[in-house]
Amino acid sequence: MVIGIILVLFLLLDWYVYQGVKTLAVNSSDMVKRWIGVAYWGFTIASIGLLLTLLFVGPAHLGTSFRSFIIIFIFGNLFFKLFFTVILLLEDIVRFGRWLFSLVANPAPSGEGTAIPRAQFVSTIGLALASIPFISMVYGVLIGAHDYRVRKVKIALKNLPKAFEGFKILQLSDIHSGSFTKPELVQKGIDMAIAQNADVIFFTGDLVNNVATEIGEYKRMFASLKAPMGVYSVLGNHDYGDYADWPSISAKRDNLDSLIGIHKEMGWDILMNEHRILKKGNDQIAVLGIENWGAKGSFPKYGKMKEAVKNMEPVSVKLLLSHDPSHWDAQVIPEYGDVDVMFAGHTHGMQFGIEIPGFKWSPVKYMYEQWGGLYQKGKQFLYVNRGFGYIGFPGRIGMPPEITVVELVRA
């Protein structure tokens, strides 16, 4: 029933857009008009076929490259037609108004107004404007998906030990290795991260989409990430396999155990509701890491802060790795005022947005107050990494993949 409604809506949208497309060829030969119709409806049939494939076969059973192709094809087609529809609707409103005016001002003997033809130039403008989101999607997939950017920020802490002045932290988040199709481009991002020469590396969750084996050949590549004071990681909501079908509970648990083992094999110290002490001379700071803890939607609360701080020796600075930024407002701020900086990811900046000096926007802001960059409340800080990889839409538009470098300085 639902699929039938979706198909009907698709066809109605296609029929309406086709009325505007036909206007572009109003002065062309019959053969040109015929080929335009064949091409248009052929594209539509292909889109419907791919949509049905996605719905009945399921994304998990399609190859990564083919799944990405389907998503680009369907959404590119949909966005193009939606934008074109907006232009056509505006024109039709004007045409309807003119028709009513002609009916009142110059009534025809039959009582009907004179039909107002669709303007060819409006359809041309609509076609041009509707092409912008399609071109943006293509750019986002071919270039934006791996257009890695290094973002550098400084955080001033009054209680930072002298030995940690200028301490450099590299943060990566949301790798989603199951989405990658071009290892050589991923390696480019890893090389950029290594070149930062950080003192320590933090990874804040979502190494895979669902299954531990997705890491595949990328395991060796990410294992090359090293830092003098170690690489520390935590789990994200996708790492638990909650969005995949499992033959049994034990199979799901085995998958999680395998993923945790992969972190360790790569040389990453995965923090499962626990902490580590980093020492430089006589000075020391703490790194805490918890399992996923989300305060939005139905995201699970696996994390246990009480266990992470258990038996912790006195330190002047505490750094927390927690995948979901909603954890900051929901629990860290009200209950753990001694956490100086929290590092999170999860939002991806929705892989779409606008960021220019003095202004940033992404649709994800309507769900997450803190969705990308540095935030401060009182003496506590939160940094939300926009993600290294991608999921769903196989690209990024205006929200490039991020490699974060945070430098701690004394206030």
N, C-alpha and C positions, 0 to 999 in steps of 0.2 A: 504493500500500500504506500509506504513512505517513498520507496524507490520510484513508484509510478508517478507520485506527485512531483518528485524532483525532475523526472524526465519531461513531464508536461510543462513545468516552469521553464526548463531549458529550451524546449521547442517554442514556447510563446516568446521568450526573450529573443531567440534566433529569428523568428518570423518578423518581429518588430524591427530588429536591427537590419534585416534584409531589405526592408522598405527604404531605409536610408542608403544602403549600399547600391540599390537599383538606381537611385537618383544620380549617382556618380556616372552612370553609363547611359543616361537618358538620351544623349545625342550620338551614341555609338551604334555600330551595325548590329543586326540581329545575332550574328555569330559571336561577337564580343559579349553581348548580353547573355547569351546562352552559356558561354564558357565561364563568365563571372558567377552565374548561378550554380554551375557544376562545381566550381572550385569552392564556393561558399558552403554549399550543403555537404560537399565531400568532407570539408574540414569539420563541420558540425557532427556528421555521422562518426568520424574518427574520434572526436572528443567524447561522444556518448559511449562508444565502444570501450575507450580507455577508462572512462568513469565506471562502467559496469565491471570491467576487469578488476579495478581497484576495490570495488564494493564486494564482489563475490569471491575473488581469489584471496584478497586481504593483503595489506602492505607487507606483513611479515613474511609472506611466501613469495614475494617478488624480489628479484635481484636489486641491489642498491642502485645501479645505473638505470635500470629500466623503471624502477619506482620513481627516481628523480625525473626521468623523462616524462612520465605520466603526469606528475604533479606540475611540472613546468607547462606542459601542453594544455592541461585542463584549466589551471588557474590563469595562464596567459590568455587563453581564449575567453575565460569568464570576465576577467578584469577589462579586457579590451571592449567586450560587448556591454558591460555595465557602464563604462565611461561614455561609450557611444550612445547608449540609451538615455543618459542624462541630457546630452546635447539635443537628441531628437525630441525628448519630452518638452524641453524648454521651447523648442521651435513649434511643436504641436500646440502648446498652450497659446503662443502668439497667433498661430494660424487659426485656432478656434476663436480667439478674441476678434480677429479680423473678419472671420466668417459671420459671427454674431452681429458685428457692426454693419456688414454689408446687408445682412438680412433686415435690419431695422432701417438703415439709411436708404437702401435701394431695393425694396422688396420686389422679387421677381413675380410674374403672374401666377406661378404655381405656388408661391409662398415659400420657396426655397432660396437660400442665399447662394451666391456663386462660390463654387469650390475654390479654395486657395491652394495652389500647388506647392509642394515642398521645394524649398530653395536649394539649388545644387551647391552653392557656395557654403551653406550651413553644413551640409553633409560632408563637404570636403574638410571644413574646419573640425567637425566632429571626428572624422577619420584621423586627422593629424593629432588631435588631443588624445584620442583613445589609444593611439600608438605609443604614447609616452609611458604608461604603466607597463605595457608589454616589453618595450625596449629596456625599461628599468629592471624588469624581472630577468631578462636575458643577461644584462650586465651583472646583476646580483649573483647569478649562478656562475657565469664564466669568469668573472673578475672579483666581484665583491666577496665571494665565499672564502677566498684565501688572500684577501688584501690586508694582511696582518699589520696592526699598528701598535707601536710601543707607547703606552701612556705613563708618564712619570709624575709622581706627586710626592710632596713632603708632608710629613705629619710631625708636628711639634708636641712633645710630651714633657711636662715639667718634671716628672719623676723618672725620666730615662737615665739609666746609669751612664757614667762618663765613658766607660769602655765601649758602649753601644752607640755613641755619637756617629751619625752617618751610616748606620746599619742599613744595608740594602736588601730588601725583600722582593723577590720575583713571584708574582701570583699568576697562575693559570687556572682556568675553570671551564667546566662544560666542554670537554673535548669531544664527546659523542663520536667515538671512533667508528661506530657502525654506520655512520653517514658518509664517511670519506670514500672517494673513488680515485683520488690522484695523490699517491704517496709522495711524489716529488714536490708537490706544492705544500703538503703538510711539513715536509722536511725543511722547507724554506722558513716556516714559522718557528720550528724548533731551533734552527740555526740562529734566528733573530733573538730567541730567548736565551740561548747559551751565551751569545755575544754580550749580554748585559752584565756578566760577571757578578752575579748577586751573591750575597753572603749566605742566603738561605732561600729555599724555594717552597712555596705553598701551592697545593692543588686543592681546590674547594669543590670537588665532586662532579659526578656524571662523566665517568670515563667511557662508558658505553651507553647505548640506547636501551638495551634490555638484557642481552646475553653476553656472558664473559668472553666467549670466543670471538666476538666482534673485534676485539683488540688486534687479533691476527698479527700481520707483519708490522703493525705500528708499535707493538710492544718493544721491539728492539730500538725503534727510533726514539720513543719517549724515555727509554732507559738511559739514553745518553745525557739526559738532564742531570747535572751534578752541581753541588754547591758545597763550600767548605763546612758549613754547619748543618748540612743535610737537606733532604727533600721530605716534606711532611704532607700527608694527604688525608682526606675524609671522603665519605660516601655522599652521593647525591640521590635524589628521589628515583632516578632512572636506574641506578646501579643495583637495586634490590630485585629487579625482574618483575615488579608489580604490574607492568603493562603487557606482559607476555602470557601465553597459555602454557601451563606446565602439566605434565602427566600426573604429577604427584607433588605433595608438599616437600618431600625429601629431595626431589629433582630441583626444585626452586632453591632450596637451602644449599644444595651442592653447587649450584651456579654461583651463589653469593660467596661461598667458601672459596671457590675457584678464583673469583674476581679479587677477593682479599689477598689470596696467594699471589696473584699477578702483580698487585701493588708491591708486595714484598720482593718478588723476583726482579722487579725493575729497580730495586734499591730505594723504594719509597717507604717511609715509616708511616704506615696508616694508623691513624688515631681513632680508636673506637671508644669514645667517651673516656678519654684519658689525657694525660699531659706529659710534656717533656720539659726539662730544664736546659736552657742554653747558657753556656758559661764563657766568659771572656775575662781571663785573669780572675780577680776576686768578685767581679760583677756577674749578675745572672738575670735572665728574664725567663718567663714561662710561655710555652706554646701549648694551647689547649685545642683539642679537636673532638667534635661530637658527631654522632650519626645524624642523618637528616631529621630536621625539626621544622615543620611548616605550620604557620598560623593561618594560611589562606586556603580556601577551597577544601579539597579532601586530601591534601598532602599529609602524609603520616608524620607522627612525632616519635621517631625511634630514638632521638638523642636524649642523653641524660647528663645534664650539667653537673648534678650533684656527684656523679661518679667521676666526672672529668677533673673536678677540683679536690677530690678525696686525697688526703695525705700530702697535699702540696706544701712544700716548704715555703717560708716567706720570700716573696719576690716583689720588686717594685713595679714591674710592668708585666701585664698579662695580654697575650695576643690569642684571639679565638678564631678557629677555622670552623665555620658553620655554613653549610651550602645555601640555605634559604634566607634571604635578607629579612623576611618578616619575623624571624626569630629575634632580631635586635629589639624591636619595639615591644614585642609580646612577652619576652622573658628576660633578655639580657639587661635592658635599661632598668626595669623595675626591680629585678632581683639580684643582679650581679654588677653593681656599680663600680667594682674594681677591675672590670674588663676594659682595658684601655682602647684596644682596636679590635674590631671584628672584621674578618675577611669572608665575603660571600660571593655567590654567582647566581645561577638558577634562571634569571630573567632573560638572558641573551639580548637585553634591550629589544626583545621581540624580533630581533634580526631586521628591524625596520624602524627608521626614524630620521630625525634631522638634528644635527649637532653642529652649531657654529659658535664662535666666541660670544659668550653672554647668553646663549639660548640653546636649550636642548629639549627635544620632545620625542616621545614614542608612545604608541597606544598602550603599552604595558604600564604606563604611569597611572592608568585608571584602575589598576589592580594592586600595584605595589607603589607605596610612597617613595621608597628607596629602590631604584631600579638600575642605576648606572652611575659610577663615579664615587666621589667622596662626600660623606655626610657627617655632621657633628651635632650632638646634643649634649650640652654641658661640657664635661671634660672627656666624654666618650666619642669615639670615631667608628665609622663603618665605611668600608670600601666594597662596592659591588662591581665585580668584573663582568664585562659584557659577553664573555665567552670566547673560547678559542675555536669551537666547531659550530655545528648547526644541526637542526633536526626539523622534520616536517618539510618546510620549504628549503630546498637544497642550496641556499644562497643567502646573501645579506645585501640590503639596500639602505644606504645611509647609516649603517650601524656595523662598521667593520669589526672583524675578529680582533680580540684584544690580548696584548701581553702587558701586564701591569708591573711597574717598578715603583715600590714604595720605599722612600728613604726616611728613616726615623732620625729626628734631630732633637736636641734639647731646647725647650722653650725658654 
